[in-house]
Amino acid sequence: MTDTFGRMWAELLPVGRSASSGGYRRFAWNSADAECRSWFEEQARARGLAYELDRNGNQWAWLGDPQAGGAVVTGSHLDSVPDGGAYDGPLGVVSAFAALDELRERGAEFDRPLAIVNFGDEEGARFGVACIGSRLTAGVLSKEQAYALRDADGVRLPDAMERAGYDPAAIGADQERLARVGAYVELHVEQGRYLTEEHPVGVASAIWPHGRWRFDFHGEANHAGTTRIEDRRDPMLTFAETVLAARTRAQLAGALATFGKVAVEPNGTNAIASLIRGWLDSRAADEPTLTALVEEIRQAAYESGERTGIKVELTRESYTPVVDFDGPLRDRLAGRLGGVPVLPTGAGHDAGILASAIPTAMLFVRNPSGVSHSPAEHAEERDCLAGVAALADVLEDLACLQR
Amino acid sequence: MTDTFGRMWAELLPVGRSASSGGYRRFAWNSADAECRSWFEEQARARGLAYELDRNGNQWAWLGDPQAGGAVVTGSHLDSVPDGGAYDGPLGVVSAFAALDELRERGAEFDRPLAIVNFGDEEGARFGVACIGSRLTAGVLSKEQAYALRDADGVRLPDAMERAGYDPAAIGADQERLARVGAYVELHVEQGRYLTEEHPVGVASAIWPHGRWRFDFHGEANHAGTTRIEDRRDPMLTFAETVLAARTRAQLAGALATFGKVAVEPNGTNAIASLIRGWLDSRAADEPTLTALVEEIRQAAYESGERTGIKVELTRESYTPVVDFDGPLRDRLAGRLGGVPVLPTGAGHDAGILASAIPTAMLFVRNPSGVSHSPAEHAEERDCLAGVAALADVLEDLACLQR
């Protein structure tokens, strides 16, 4: 198992990696994404698995008859955020193949079909919507909505698919496919540092509700060198007060609130800004807390704006309710793995999207620094191998004859 | 006079104007700039003035013998900041031609050469350095420095000149030309609202010392949805505290400090920023005040960064010392115009660059809202005509036989 994991990891490591940042730029339908997809197909064929591309661009590798029903599916995604790390996504796919290798070494006999999956465009780096492959499959993103998406260069999603050699005509809900799946288990590097050296693998309890809100702060463009302070309507000040208020309120609520994206107009050194857009990412353990937190931040922004003549507009760009993973499946995993931590996560995943349609569960592998969505993201090899062993145990429990 | 001013104003009004913003996009050597330059040349020829293009791309229109020495020069610039207003620059050039028309109507007899000038690339919108035409002429920007400048698309300044049909080979200090000039008087729309309906025209006393400083706030990229607050190193918070500190400190110092330009990396909605660059524009009535103010803002940024693990780096990108306009010339203008306000300005001008080489002065025309560097910049026509009359009076005093 060590061998196959290490070999697969080494094969993927250079694909789509930026020499300057050391981070990954594997975005939906770009050339790095295509290399990852070729790699997936090779892994499937090398193991004698039936390779299948679904209507939404997700890749499947089947052991046993896909039509038999009740399949146990595992996998994750191979794309990345801009300058993301090596583990977010690929660890789940590589671990899936390695776990299958491990089960074969153990001589396990399968009594259900098993599939390994690579969901397309999980990070949403190119078209601004996360989990496009699983959203389409589950029918929570319609074909029309997907067709309306454009990347930063104005390329439409179906055109991007087509240029990459894929047929976008048939994208959309795929209930028939979901009906074949009995359980989906996704392994993922932890994006935080709850797990410990003693307990490098955990089971997910839930995904926090989360959303994106855009704050538009409307001021008045003016000359930075001549406009008296009392004549200014400078939205940068309102933005700054809102950033600080968001942090304070989040801390008090035991939740998260982040401004990580900003756009300034006209963005000139000697011009007072006319408009600042700041995007708030906020998450909390439950929906009432999240709703109250965002309302408090909105209130702080409006009050700050009123004092200084800045009009503040708030737009909710996306919202994902709390996802509680399937209780029986979660308990079965935790029971099989014996005393592992059960923890919630603030990050969205394909498993969260699919949870509304089929029983899903997640395993997390320890991340010593907790760093994620960054070139500095890291997991120790021994923890990754513990993850593979745990995934093999879980798959054996779910899909194999019990000895 | 009303007629020629209004006609010229109407001709220039549509040139380089954005239909979407209503602001101007007349940048060095672009097509709108070329149209403005053609217009200038036509105005010169229509009045029988000798048209001349100098080595640095500045346009001159001469009445009388340029070689005679002691010339009285007036004018301004025709380029704009991104989405700038109609008045900043063009008002000075149009008023110069209109003042000449007025003097001819008055039957004034010139006893010195008079020139009207359009300085190139005053706003620095394209290559990031303001007053390139006058800086080159005065020798405060070298040919080598100018050749090293690139625009946002990577086009080098000499290549941009060449593409526009100008020869960049001979750019550089032009002492011989400056030696011909006895006085330069620039009329400009006020960029503030000191002037009143009773006193719509003023004389400049000085240009405040000013500069640009870049603050780099180095944090750690991380997942916005999963990183615990205590594990974050989020530079957005340090930036926000610095923005607010800058405003407070500037207010206490009776000075100006503005963050109007920001760049965020990676600038993703669900990513804690790894790096925020914020550009500070700061100005004060005197250099000790400005130095102390920037030091206080630096101190506030460093202290905020130390509390939260953010490394702060400060780079001074440009600095212009105080410019005191020529005392005797200023007093002569104020005397001729009789009891007009004498006021400092926070904005840089070609007149400020040239002040180190030749006697220069400025007239300001009332700006009711004080708005500048914005499509909303405005001056009333009657105030503009008062400006033309005042400029004619001043030119008559300086360049004509006294009757």
Interface residues (C-beta under 8 A of the other chain):
Chain A: V81 P82 D83 E190 Q191 G192 R193 W208 H210 R212 E220 A221 N222 H223 A224 G225 T226 T227 R228 I229 D231 D234 M236 L237 F239 A240 E241 V243 L244 R247 A250 Q251 L256 T258 F259 G260 K261 V262 V264 P266 N267 G268 T269 N270 A271 I272 A273 S274 W279 D281 R283 T345 G346 A347 G348 G370 V371 S372 H373 S374 P375 A376
Chain B: V81 P82 D83 A125 E190 Q191 G192 R193 W208 H210 R212 E220 A221 N222 H223 A224 G225 T226 T227 R228 I229 D231 D234 M236 L237 F239 A240 E241 V243 L244 R247 A250 Q251 L256 T258 F259 G260 K261 V262 V264 P266 N267 G268 T269 N270 A271 I272 A273 S274 W279 D281 R283 T345 G346 A347 G348 G370 V371 S372 H373 S374 P375 A376
